[in-house]
Amino acid sequence: MRAMDAAELRNRTPDQLRDQLVALKKEAFNLRFQQATGQIENTARIRQVRRDIARVKTVLNEMARKAAV
């Protein structure tokens, strides 16, 4: 799975972004669980998911800031 770019995320609605955030957090939890049990295959995916979560949060905050003005 490839990393998302911020421009792609800005075209989505806040509800879609929140759904995406929930899915990413679930994936991060599952990856941490796999790592703890020694079953993880792609360790780089943890970093990618963490950064995708940050990217989604950033875009959501930008949208909230624009709506407040």
Buried (B, 14 or more C-beta within 10 A) or exposed (E): EEEBEEEEBEEBEEEEBEEBBEEBEEBBEEBEEBEEEEEBEEEEBBEBBEEBBEBBEEBBEEBEEEEEE
